[in-house]
Amino acid sequence: MNKITLGTSDLQVTPICLGTMTFGEQVAEKEAHQILDRSLALGVNFLDTAEMYSVPAKAETCGSTERILGNWFANNPGVRQKVVLATKVAGPSRGMPWIREGAGMTPQDILNSCDASLKRLKTDVIDLYQIHWPERHVPAFGMMYFDQTKAKIETSLHAQLEAMAKLVKAGKVRHVGLSNETPYGTHEFIRLAEQHGLPRVQTVQNPYCLVNRTFDNAMDETCHQLNVSLLAYSPLGFGSLTGKYDQTGLDGEGAPMGRLAKYESMRKQRWARQTTLDAARLYNQLARDHGMTPTQMALAFCYTRWSVASTIIGVTSVAQLEEDVKVWGTQLSTEVLAEIDAIRLVHRDPAT
C-alpha cells in the first residue's frame, strides 16, 4: 500500500486505517494488542480512536479504548513513532452525561478532553485531533433532515478553532479534523481558518459504504475543492454488508452475535433498520453472483473510490483484520459498479 497525504498536511498514512472502537467492549486488551501488532506487521500505520470509545458507549467503558492503545505504546517502545495516531473530542453529550456536561461543547471542554486523551494514550502529541460530531444540530446519526428550529450554536466554530489552535501551539496536536460533518460546516471551518490564521481542517471522517453514500451528494465536491481528505467509516455497514444477517436477520434462529444483534442500543441505529438490511442483502447477493464475498465487494468499493483517502476498518479478531487487508488491490468491474449504482437508484441510502 502506498501512503497518501491527508489534506494539505504532512501526515502520510496508509489507505487502510485501523479503527479501534471495539477495543474494551467486544475485544479484550490482550486480543486488542494482538490485533495492533498484526496490523503494524501488515503495513497499516494509521490508527483511529476517540475519547468516548469503546462502543456501545457506556460510562464504565468511556476512555477504555484510548487506555488500551496507551498501554500498547508503553509496552512497545518505538511503536508510537511508527504510526499516525488520530483521536476525537466528543461533541455535546447526546444523552451521554459522563462525556460532556451541558448542551454545548466549550473551548475549555476541548482543551480538557485533549489533556485527558493524551494521558490515557500515554503520548505527548496527537497527530490528528478531530471533532467527533458537530456542536450544532446537523442531520446525522439517523436524522435525515436539518431542523432549523434547533439551529442555535452554543460555541461558535471560530471559538472551537481557537481552542484547537491553542493545542497546536502547545505541541499537543499536530493537525485537526472533523467527523460527521456537513458541506456547510466543512466550508465554514476552512473559511475561518484561512481568515484568522487558525489550524486548517485536513480531514472529515464520515460514514461511507454501499448502504450510506450520502457523502456522494455534495460532500464529495466540497472535500475535493477544499482539499480535505475523507476518512470513510463503517465501510461494512456495521456488519450488514458482510452477509452475516442475510439468512437470519437480527433475531432469527442462529443469528450471529455481531454488534447489531448483540447490543440492544445498536438495534435503534440506522444500520439496523429493516430497509438497510434489505438493501444490504441485494448488495451481498450481487457480490456472490460475481464470485466475491460480500465483504470483498463492500471493501473494494471503498478502497477504490476516488473520494476516499483512507478507509477505517473495525475488527474483533486478527482473522478479520487479515481478511479486510487482503482485499486491498481488488478492482471492481464496470459491470459490477453499474449494478451497484442500479441498486442505489432504487434503494438510495437507507442507513442515512
C-alpha positions in Angstrom: 0.0 0.0 0.0 1.3 3.4 -1.0 0.9 6.1 1.6 -1.3 9.1 0.9 -1.1 12.7 2.2 -4.0 13.9 4.3 -5.3 17.2 3.1 -2.6 19.8 3.0 -0.8 18.4 6.0 2.4 16.4 6.3 0.6 13.3 7.6 1.5 10.3 5.4 -0.9 7.4 6.1 -1.9 4.1 4.6 -5.2 4.0 2.7 -6.4 1.5 5.3 -6.8 2.7 8.9 -7.4 0.5 11.9 -10.5 1.7 13.8 -10.4 0.7 17.4 -13.9 1.3 18.9 -14.4 -2.4 19.6 -11.4 -2.5 22.0 -12.5 -2.6 25.6 -16.0 -4.0 24.9 -16.0 -6.7 22.2 -12.3 -7.1 22.3 -10.3 -7.6 25.5 -6.9 -5.8 25.9 -4.8 -8.8 25.2 -6.6 -9.6 21.9 -6.6 -5.9 21.1 -2.8 -5.8 21.4 -2.5 -8.8 19.1 -4.6 -7.0 16.5 -2.5 -3.9 16.8 0.7 -6.0 16.5 -0.6 -7.7 13.4 -1.9 -4.5 11.9 1.5 -3.0 12.1 3.2 -6.1 10.6 0.7 -5.9 7.7 1.9 -2.3 7.0 -1.0 -0.3 8.4 0.4 2.8 10.0 -2.9 4.7 10.7 -4.9 4.2 14.0 -8.2 5.9 14.9 -9.8 6.1 18.3 -11.9 8.6 20.3 -12.4 9.7 23.9 -15.9 8.1 24.1 -14.8 4.6 22.9 -15.5 1.8 23.4 -18.8 1.3 21.6 -21.6 0.8 22.6 -21.0 3.9 24.7 -21.2 3.4 28.4 -19.9 5.3 31.4 -17.9 2.4 32.7 -16.1 1.9 29.4 -15.6 5.5 28.3 -11.9 6.1 27.5 -11.1 2.4 27.7 -10.0 2.2 24.1 -7.5 5.0 24.5 -6.2 3.3 27.6 -5.6 0.1 25.7 -3.8 1.9 23.0 -1.7 3.8 25.6 -0.7 0.5 27.2 0.3 -0.9 23.8 2.5 2.1 23.2 4.1 1.8 26.7 4.7 -1.9 26.2 6.3 -1.4 22.8 8.9 1.4 22.9 9.4 3.0 19.5 6.0 1.9 18.1 4.4 5.3 18.7 6.8 6.9 16.2 5.8 4.4 13.6 2.1 5.2 13.5 -0.2 8.2 12.8 -2.5 8.5 15.7 -5.9 10.0 15.4 -8.4 10.5 18.2 -11.6 12.6 18.7 -13.0 15.1 21.1 -16.7 14.3 21.7 -19.3 16.9 20.9 -22.3 17.7 23.1 -23.4 14.8 25.4 -26.2 13.4 23.2 -27.6 11.5 26.1 -24.1 10.6 27.5 -23.6 12.9 30.5 -20.4 11.1 31.5 -18.8 12.6 28.4 -19.9 16.2 28.5 -21.9 18.4 30.8 -24.4 20.8 29.4 -25.8 21.2 25.9 -22.7 22.5 24.2 -19.0 21.9 23.7 -17.0 24.8 25.1 -13.4 25.7 24.2 -12.4 24.5 27.7 -14.1 21.2 27.1 -11.8 20.7 24.0 -8.7 21.6 26.0 -9.7 19.3 28.9 -10.6 16.4 26.6 -7.3 16.6 24.8 -5.3 16.5 28.0 -7.3 13.5 29.2 -6.7 11.7 25.9 -3.0 12.4 26.0 -2.8 10.9 29.4 -4.8 7.8 28.5 -2.8 7.3 25.3 0.5 7.8 27.1 1.8 10.1 24.4 2.9 13.7 24.1 1.1 14.5 20.9 -1.9 13.6 18.9 -1.3 13.6 15.1 -4.9 14.2 14.1 -7.4 15.6 16.6 -11.0 15.5 15.3 -14.3 16.9 16.5 -16.3 13.8 16.8 -19.7 15.3 15.9 -20.7 19.0 15.5 -21.7 21.0 18.5 -24.6 22.4 16.4 -27.6 20.4 15.3 -27.0 18.6 12.0 -28.8 15.8 10.2 -26.6 12.9 11.3 -26.7 9.6 13.2 -30.0 8.6 11.6 -31.6 12.1 11.4 -32.4 12.7 7.8 -33.3 16.4 7.8 -31.9 19.7 9.1 -34.2 21.2 11.7 -33.9 25.0 11.6 -35.7 25.3 14.9 -32.6 23.6 16.6 -30.1 25.7 14.7 -28.8 27.5 17.9 -25.0 27.3 18.3 -23.6 27.3 21.9 -20.0 27.6 20.9 -19.1 29.3 17.6 -17.0 27.4 15.1 -14.4 30.2 15.4 -14.1 29.6 19.2 -13.7 25.9 18.6 -10.9 26.5 16.1 -9.2 28.9 18.5 -9.2 26.1 21.1 -7.6 23.8 18.5 -5.1 26.5 17.8 -4.0 26.6 21.4 -3.5 22.8 21.3 -1.4 23.0 18.1 0.7 25.9 19.5 1.3 23.9 22.7 2.6 21.0 20.7 -0.2 18.7 21.9 -1.9 18.3 18.5 -0.3 18.4 15.0 -3.4 18.7 12.8 -7.1 18.9 13.1 -10.1 17.2 11.5 -13.9 16.9 11.6 -16.3 14.0 11.8 -20.0 13.5 10.9 -19.8 17.0 9.3 -21.8 18.7 6.5 -20.7 20.8 3.5 -21.6 24.0 5.4 -19.6 23.0 8.4 -16.6 22.0 6.4 -16.6 25.2 4.3 -17.1 27.4 7.4 -14.2 25.8 9.3 -11.9 26.3 6.3 -13.1 29.9 5.7 -12.5 30.8 9.4 -9.1 29.1 9.4 -7.9 31.0 6.4 -9.4 34.3 7.5 -8.0 34.2 11.0 -4.8 32.2 10.6 -6.1 29.2 12.6 -5.4 25.5 12.0 -6.8 24.2 8.7 -9.1 21.2 8.8 -7.3 18.4 7.0 -9.9 15.5 7.2 -13.5 14.7 7.5 -14.5 11.3 9.0 -17.9 10.5 7.7 -19.9 7.2 7.1 -19.3 5.8 3.6 -20.4 2.4 2.4 -22.9 0.8 0.0 -25.9 1.4 2.2 -24.8 5.0 3.0 -23.3 7.0 0.2 -24.7 10.4 1.3 -21.1 11.7 1.0 -21.5 11.4 -2.8 -24.2 14.1 -2.6 -22.2 17.4 -2.3 -19.7 16.4 0.4 -17.5 14.8 -2.3 -17.3 18.1 -4.2 -16.8 20.1 -1.0 -13.8 18.0 0.1 -12.4 17.8 -3.5 -12.5 21.6 -3.9 -11.1 22.4 -0.4 -8.5 19.6 -0.4 -10.0 17.9 2.6 -9.5 14.1 2.9 -12.3 11.7 3.5 -11.7 9.1 6.2 -14.5 6.6 5.5 -16.0 4.9 8.5 -18.4 1.9 8.7 -17.4 0.5 5.2 -19.2 -2.7 6.1 -22.3 -1.1 7.4 -21.8 -2.3 11.0 -21.7 -5.9 9.6 -24.8 -5.7 7.4 -22.5 -5.8 4.3 -20.7 -9.0 5.4 -23.7 -11.1 4.7 -23.9 -12.4 8.2 -27.5 -11.3 8.7 -28.8 -12.3 5.2 -30.5 -15.5 6.2 -31.4 -14.9 9.8 -31.9 -11.2 10.2 -31.0 -9.9 13.7 -33.4 -12.1 15.7 -33.7 -15.3 13.7 -32.6 -18.7 14.9 -28.8 -19.0 14.6 -28.4 -15.2 14.1 -24.7 -14.3 14.6 -23.8 -12.2 17.6 -22.5 -9.2 15.7 -22.9 -5.8 17.2 -26.3 -5.2 15.6 -27.7 -8.4 17.1 -25.8 -8.4 20.4 -26.5 -4.9 21.7 -30.0 -3.5 22.2 -28.7 0.0 21.8 -27.5 -0.9 18.3 -31.0 -2.0 17.2 -32.1 1.6 17.3 -29.4 2.8 14.9 -29.6 3.4 11.2 -27.6 0.3 10.4 -30.2 -2.0 11.9 -33.2 -0.6 10.0 -35.1 -3.2 8.0 -34.6 -1.1 4.9 -30.9 -1.1 5.5 -30.8 -4.9 5.9 -33.0 -5.4 2.8 -30.7 -3.2 0.7 -27.6 -4.9 2.1 -28.9 -8.3 1.0 -29.1 -7.1 -2.5 -25.5 -5.9 -2.5 -24.4 -9.1 -0.8 -26.1 -11.2 -3.4 -24.6 -9.1 -6.2 -21.1 -9.9 -4.7 -21.8 -13.6 -4.7 -23.2 -13.5 -8.2 -19.8 -12.1 -9.3 -17.7 -14.6 -7.4 -16.8 -12.4 -4.4 -17.7 -12.5 -0.8 -19.9 -9.5 0.4 -17.0 -8.3 2.5 -14.7 -8.3 -0.5 -17.0 -6.2 -2.7 -18.0 -3.8 0.0 -14.4 -3.0 1.0 -13.2 -3.0 -2.6 -15.8 -0.4 -3.3 -14.5 1.9 -0.6 -10.8 1.1 -1.3 -11.1 2.2 -4.9 -13.3 5.3 -4.7 -11.5 8.4 -5.9 -13.1 10.4 -3.0 -11.8 8.1 -0.2 -8.4 8.9 1.2 -8.4 6.1 3.9 -10.9 3.5 4.9 -11.4 2.8 8.6 -11.8 -0.9 9.3 -13.1 -2.1 12.6 -12.4 -5.7 13.6 -12.8 -8.0 16.5 -10.1 -10.6 15.6 -6.8 -11.0 13.8 -8.5 -13.2 11.3 -11.0 -10.4 10.4 -8.1 -7.9 10.1 -6.2 -10.2 7.7 -9.4 -10.7 5.6 -10.0 -7.0 5.3 -6.4 -6.1 4.4 -6.2 -8.9 1.9 -9.0 -7.2 -0.1 -6.6 -4.3 -0.9 -5.9 -4.3 -4.6 -9.2 -5.9 -5.6 -10.7 -4.0 -8.6 -14.5 -4.0 -9.3 -15.5 -4.3 -13.0 -17.5 -1.6 -14.7 -20.4 -4.1 -14.8 -20.4 -4.6 -11.0 -20.1 -0.8 -10.5 -23.1 -0.3 -12.8 -25.1 -2.9 -10.9 -24.2 -1.2 -7.6 -25.5 2.1 -8.9 -28.6 0.4 -10.2 -29.4 -0.9 -6.7 -28.7 2.5 -5.2 -31.0 4.2 -7.7 -33.9 2.2 -6.2 -32.9 2.0 -2.5 -30.8 5.2 -2.2 -29.1 5.4 1.2 -31.2 3.5 3.8 -28.5 3.9 6.5 -28.5 7.7 6.3 
